[in-house]
Structures are given as structure tokens and as C-alpha cells.
Amino acid sequence: MAIAQPALPKAKVAPWNDPVIRGWFFQIVVIGAVTLLAWYLVSNTLDNLHRQKIATGFDYLGREAGFEIGDTMIPYSPADTYARAIFVGMLNTLRVAILGIILATILGTLIGIGRLSPNWLLSRICEWYVEAFRNVPLLLWLFLFYKVISEAFPGPRQAISLLWDTIFLSNRGLYFPVPFAHDVHSWMGLGLLVGIAVAWSISRWAKARQAATGQPFPTIWAGIGAIIGLPLLIWLFGGAPLDFSVPHIKGFNFEGGTVIQPEFTALLLGLVVYTSAFIAEIVRSGILALHKGQSEAAYSLGLSRSQATRLVLLPQALRVIVPPMTSQYLNITKNSSLAIAIGYPDLVASVNVTINQTGQAVENVLIIMAAYLTVSLSISLFMNWYNRRIALKER
């Protein structure tokens, strides 16, 4: 029969030697020190602003802005408020950032795959592309692209006419027709969203069907049909309106239609080619991280090089590619603030004009910081979710 051993008395430890108590103590001290420092900086800043008779607060956002914005996604006039002017600049930043992320991902992936091509000329061209664009500062590329675009094309009166005098290319931008506003357009937008949801559902159903039966399904064509077909059917049932606003020269510029301005083109082009060079190296390293047996197994099954890359290598390389790709997406968003150097009216440009007119620099800088922080955290959250979704599930 086992005899229970008496429990040893617990050694007494002085409070200052207890690691738990000591850890809580130092954390409280650090938090208190940071809070005091923040309180000192804020109170000192407010006192200095009050002494210099500079207004504080965000009441100015409701006042009339009084300045033009050359490129807008929503209606805007100088009679609108500072808040709307800043919102217009934020939309311009989001537009170039989202398009830049999409185009840089596509181009960078193609360049990265091209660097691994057995074709010597193609791989050397891709290598030169990467080395040229990633080793020169982005700001210099923006200056170069803007200068080329603004000087390579003629003025509006001598604009290059395309497609039966409906599209015009000049140093003011690319002018092209747009349909007049119609009630059916909002329904077409709703149909587009429904089509995207249907395409996503078809993709999930096709994957489950193939896993269960081994039979493939033309997911891509079905998705394209849903995304394009639904808005097209709505347009047909809505009377198929074909009234367009066509650009035409009037005075020293064009009227009608819409325009892609050279500042936007130069900024988007600079962000895409610069960031795609980094993405290309990420894609190349992700594919090289895979064991060569993966490609050999794909070739032994009779897959072509493009099929092996698309169906075998890239899906596995995503687990290596996604984390560093997140950093490049954040860089595109933050580097878009260089737009002010070539005159594109982004968030920073709108806020700079607001600072010059109101003198409230602290509040406006906080708005810029909060906007970029929100966008960057949103991108990070989405990419982290996607990274967890494609990660290997451990038992």
C-alpha cells in the first residue's frame, strides 16, 4: 500500500521577486509613462496653438472649400465643404491603389514566371525589367512617365483622332464617349454584383463536384457568362439605350465624354511597373521554393509547362507568396501619396490645400494618418484571412 507523501511547504517569495507581480508592475509603469507623455504632448500642442491664436477642432470640415479638384469620381464643386473635398481625394487614392494592386499583381506574376522560362531571350528581358525598375526610385519614374505623356502628344486642337472621331488622345488626356445617365444603369450594376456572386457560387460548386466525381466543369466560361450575361440581359430588357456623350473640341479643350488624365496615367503606370518588379521576384522565389519533384510529377502526367505552372506550381507557391505580397500591396497604397509630385489630386493633395486655407495642420495630418491607417489595416486583415484560408491544415 502506497503511503501518500506530505506536500512540501511552498517557499515564500518576496513580492518584488515574484515574476507575475513584477511583470504586472512594469507593464503598469510603461502604460502610465506613455499616457503621461501623450498627455504632455497634446496639452503642450493645444497651449501653443491657443497662444498663437490658431483655431483647433474639426468644425472647419463643414465650411465651404472654395477650390477646384480636376479629377473626381463623384460630383464636386468649389461650393462643397472641406469634408467632401477630402472625401473626393480619398476616393482618388483608393481608385489608383485598387487598380495598381490588380495590375501590378497580374504583370508581376507574368514577369516572375517569365524569369523562369527556358527561353533565354524571354528570361533575360524579364530580368532586365526587374533590375531596371526596382533599382530606380519610384519618384523618378513618376517624373519620367508624366513628362513623356505630357510632351509626347499634341495639344487638344491637334489631338490624335481614333475610332471615327470618337476617341481623342492629347496631352490633356484620353477622351472617349460615355453613355448618358439612364435608370437601367443602376439595375445593370446590381446585375453585375449578382453575376459575381453567381460566378463565385459556380466555382465552389464545381470544385466540390470535381472532388467528388473527378469531372471538371468549365468554371471560367460559366463565370464570365454570369458576370457579363446578367447585365446584358437587363440592358436589353431595359430598352437597350445607346445614347452616348461623345467628346468634341470646343475652344481650347474638349467637351462631352470623359477623360483619363495624364496625371492619373503617369501615377498608375509608375506604381504598376515599380511594384510589379518586386512582385515578380516574390513569385519567382515562391515557385523556386517548391521541390522540383512537383514540376517533374506534373510533366510526367502529361501536363504542358503552362498547365503545370497554373494548376500545380502556383497554387502551392501561394502559401509562400501571399505574406510578402501583402507588404507590396501596402507599399502601393502608401506610395500613392507621391501623386502630389505630379499634380494628381489624391488625398494628400486635397488635405494640403485645406491646410493652406485653414491653417489647421495638426487636424489635417491626423486625417491623413487615420485614412492610410484604415486602408492599410483593411488590406492586412483581408490578406491575413486569405493566407489562413490557403494554409495547410495541420492535424
Buried (B, 14 or more C-beta within 10 A) or exposed (E): EEEEEEEEEEEEEEEEEEEEEEEEEEEEEEEEEEEEEEEEEEEEEEEEBEEEEEEEEEEBBEEEBEBEBEBBEEEBEEEBBBBBBBBBBBBBBBBBBBBBBEBBBEBBBBBBBBBBBEEEEBBEBBBEBBEEBBEEEBBEBBBBBBEEBBEEBEEBEEBEEEEEEBBBBBBBBBBBBBEEEBEBBEBBEEBBEBBBEBBEEBBEEBEEEEEEEEEEBEBEEBBEBBBEBBBBEBBEEBEEBEEBBBBEBEEEBBEBBEBBBBBBBBBBBBBBBBBBBBBBBBBBBBBBEBEEEBBEEBBEEEBEBEEBBEEBBBEBBBBBBBEBBBEBBBBBBEBBBBBBBBBBBBBBBBBBBBBEBBEBBBBBEEBBEEBBEEBBEEBBEEBEEBBEEEEEEEE
